Amino acid sequence: MSTQEDLRMYYQEHASQARRHEEQREKVTHIILTLCSGLLALISYVKLAPSSWPAAAAIALLGAYGFLFSGKHYERSRMHTRIARCIRNELDGPGPTYRPMRTLTAEGRAAHYRDFTWPKFNGHEDGSQENAKTWIAKCRLSIFWEGLHLIIALAGCVLLPLIASGAFKEPDEIHRIRIDWPPGTLPSWLVPTKEPGAHPPPTPR
């Protein structure tokens, strides 16, 4: 059996774990945004040269990885929150003795894996959020974190075919107008001077 003080400490531990997962998701998102910004700057610097396709592929992969990683952190956070809810419900009971922490943890995990769905764009587990009046209140915060990574992945997928097609490729050669001067009529100021050891200029045709 567990005492009230034990359950309070256990509740604080799971609440801290849920908060830590949210902080880790924020840090990983910041790292991915920094890396993708550098890769986009590189692609822009080389003007979408064909050799920049690895950078575009890396952007797409980082976006996909960030989407999954953000979703996993959200799932872990919700699991700890569900266990903390079971502990809180137990603390609201009559007492003075309570069920063991192992039993409460197993109960919270089972309820989490039974009810958790991902991705889910709106609504809370108890259905209260779905009754909100405005759409922004119905939306889950997690979709904005995950949507940011989807935008990054989409940007990389759009850049890949653009780089492969060479749509922004600059011409390799600059076309110049050629003038054929008759022999001996080339102006003296256009005749290149012969330096020691230099090859003679080609004879005009």
PLY file of the C-alpha trace (Angstrom):
ply
format ascii 1.0
element vertex 205
property float x
property float y
property float z
element edge 204
property int vertex1
property int vertex2
end_header
0.00 0.00 0.00
1.07 3.60 -0.55
0.80 6.60 1.71
-0.47 10.00 0.68
3.01 11.47 0.79
4.36 8.74 -1.49
1.63 9.38 -4.05
2.24 13.12 -3.97
5.93 12.60 -4.71
5.07 10.13 -7.45
2.60 12.59 -8.95
5.24 15.34 -9.05
7.70 12.97 -10.71
5.36 12.15 -13.59
4.32 15.78 -13.99
8.02 16.68 -14.26
8.59 13.92 -16.83
5.71 15.21 -18.97
7.14 18.74 -18.84
10.60 17.46 -19.75
9.30 15.81 -22.91
7.71 19.10 -23.97
11.02 20.90 -23.43
12.95 18.27 -25.40
10.50 18.59 -28.28
11.09 22.35 -28.31
14.89 21.91 -28.32
14.84 19.37 -31.15
12.57 21.61 -33.21
14.98 24.51 -32.72
17.95 22.39 -33.82
16.14 21.17 -36.94
15.11 24.72 -37.85
18.70 25.90 -37.48
20.07 23.09 -39.65
17.44 23.57 -42.34
18.06 27.33 -42.40
21.73 26.68 -43.09
20.93 24.16 -45.81
18.48 26.56 -47.46
21.12 29.29 -47.39
23.57 26.91 -49.07
21.07 25.99 -51.79
20.30 29.65 -52.38
24.01 30.52 -52.52
24.72 27.99 -55.28
21.47 29.03 -57.05
19.91 25.55 -57.03
22.90 23.96 -58.74
22.55 20.21 -59.47
25.19 19.49 -56.84
22.88 20.92 -54.13
20.41 18.01 -54.25
21.89 16.35 -51.11
21.06 19.50 -49.15
17.44 19.41 -50.39
17.19 15.71 -49.54
18.57 16.43 -46.07
15.90 19.09 -45.54
13.16 16.62 -46.48
14.60 13.93 -44.20
15.03 16.35 -41.29
11.43 17.47 -41.66
10.14 13.90 -41.69
12.32 12.96 -38.73
11.19 16.03 -36.79
7.55 15.17 -37.47
7.95 11.67 -36.04
10.19 12.78 -33.19
7.75 15.53 -32.19
4.87 13.05 -32.27
6.78 10.59 -30.08
7.58 13.22 -27.47
3.94 14.22 -27.45
2.92 10.58 -26.92
5.36 10.17 -24.01
4.14 13.39 -22.46
0.53 12.25 -22.66
1.45 8.91 -21.08
3.00 10.56 -18.02
0.04 12.91 -17.84
-2.37 9.97 -17.85
-0.47 8.21 -15.05
-0.45 11.44 -13.05
-4.20 11.67 -13.54
-4.66 8.18 -12.10
-2.57 9.16 -9.07
-4.59 12.34 -8.62
-7.84 10.40 -8.76
-6.45 8.03 -6.15
-5.50 10.96 -3.92
-9.05 12.27 -4.19
-10.26 9.00 -2.65
-11.20 8.55 1.00
-7.83 7.17 2.14
-5.95 6.86 4.47
-4.36 3.93 2.57
-4.06 3.87 -1.17
-3.29 1.35 -3.89
0.38 0.63 -4.67
2.14 2.91 -7.15
2.87 -0.06 -9.41
-0.86 -0.70 -9.77
-1.56 2.96 -10.55
1.24 3.05 -13.12
-0.07 -0.05 -14.87
-3.57 1.39 -14.87
-2.39 4.69 -16.35
-0.31 3.00 -19.05
-3.18 0.71 -20.05
-5.59 3.65 -20.29
-3.06 5.65 -22.30
-2.39 2.94 -24.87
-6.10 2.25 -25.16
-7.27 5.83 -25.70
-4.31 7.62 -27.29
-4.63 8.33 -31.02
-2.11 10.03 -33.27
-2.29 12.11 -35.29
-5.45 13.71 -33.96
-6.24 17.27 -34.95
-8.83 18.25 -32.38
-10.56 17.10 -29.24
-9.43 15.98 -25.81
-9.60 12.50 -24.35
-12.73 13.34 -22.38
-14.42 15.09 -25.33
-14.60 18.51 -23.64
-12.39 20.24 -26.21
-14.59 19.21 -29.11
-17.42 21.34 -27.67
-15.41 24.56 -27.94
-16.96 27.41 -29.94
-13.90 28.53 -31.91
-11.75 26.41 -34.19
-8.53 27.53 -32.54
-9.79 26.22 -29.20
-10.64 22.87 -30.81
-7.15 22.46 -32.31
-4.52 20.62 -30.33
-1.26 22.44 -29.72
0.71 19.44 -30.95
-0.51 19.86 -34.53
1.26 23.21 -34.80
4.56 21.67 -33.69
4.16 18.73 -36.04
2.80 20.89 -38.86
5.99 22.96 -38.79
8.06 19.84 -39.48
5.70 18.82 -42.27
6.23 22.20 -43.93
10.00 21.67 -43.74
9.70 18.20 -45.28
7.42 19.57 -48.02
9.92 22.33 -48.80
12.65 19.74 -49.28
10.41 17.63 -51.53
9.62 20.69 -53.67
13.28 21.68 -53.98
14.39 18.24 -55.19
12.51 18.25 -58.54
13.38 21.92 -59.10
17.07 21.16 -58.69
16.82 18.02 -60.85
15.02 19.86 -63.67
17.58 22.67 -63.77
14.84 25.29 -63.85
17.15 27.91 -62.34
20.31 26.80 -64.13
22.37 29.62 -65.57
23.81 29.36 -69.10
27.24 27.77 -69.14
28.59 29.92 -71.95
28.22 33.58 -72.80
27.54 34.09 -76.48
29.83 36.67 -78.10
29.67 38.33 -81.51
32.60 37.36 -83.73
33.96 39.82 -86.25
36.24 38.58 -89.05
38.77 41.28 -89.94
40.57 41.07 -93.30
44.33 40.41 -92.99
46.29 43.55 -92.15
43.23 45.71 -91.44
42.95 45.09 -87.70
43.43 48.39 -85.82
46.76 48.64 -84.05
45.16 49.36 -80.70
43.35 46.01 -80.92
46.47 44.02 -81.75
47.70 42.27 -78.56
51.27 43.06 -77.64
53.70 40.17 -77.67
55.29 39.54 -74.31
58.51 37.61 -73.87
57.78 33.92 -73.91
54.17 34.43 -74.99
52.68 32.65 -77.98
51.90 34.79 -81.07
48.24 35.75 -81.52
46.25 33.73 -84.04
46.07 35.11 -87.54
42.62 36.59 -88.35
40.71 34.75 -91.06
0 1
1 2
2 3
3 4
4 5
5 6
6 7
7 8
8 9
9 10
10 11
11 12
12 13
13 14
14 15
15 16
16 17
17 18
18 19
19 20
20 21
21 22
22 23
23 24
24 25
25 26
26 27
27 28
28 29
29 30
30 31
31 32
32 33
33 34
34 35
35 36
36 37
37 38
38 39
39 40
40 41
41 42
42 43
43 44
44 45
45 46
46 47
47 48
48 49
49 50
50 51
51 52
52 53
53 54
54 55
55 56
56 57
57 58
58 59
59 60
60 61
61 62
62 63
63 64
64 65
65 66
66 67
67 68
68 69
69 70
70 71
71 72
72 73
73 74
74 75
75 76
76 77
77 78
78 79
79 80
80 81
81 82
82 83
83 84
84 85
85 86
86 87
87 88
88 89
89 90
90 91
91 92
92 93
93 94
94 95
95 96
96 97
97 98
98 99
99 100
100 101
101 102
102 103
103 104
104 105
105 106
106 107
107 108
108 109
109 110
110 111
111 112
112 113
113 114
114 115
115 116
116 117
117 118
118 119
119 120
120 121
121 122
122 123
123 124
124 125
125 126
126 127
127 128
128 129
129 130
130 131
131 132
132 133
133 134
134 135
135 136
136 137
137 138
138 139
139 140
140 141
141 142
142 143
143 144
144 145
145 146
146 147
147 148
148 149
149 150
150 151
151 152
152 153
153 154
154 155
155 156
156 157
157 158
158 159
159 160
160 161
161 162
162 163
163 164
164 165
165 166
166 167
167 168
168 169
169 170
170 171
171 172
172 173
173 174
174 175
175 176
176 177
177 178
178 179
179 180
180 181
181 182
182 183
183 184
184 185
185 186
186 187
187 188
188 189
189 190
190 191
191 192
192 193
193 194
194 195
195 196
196 197
197 198
198 199
199 200
200 201
201 202
202 203
203 204
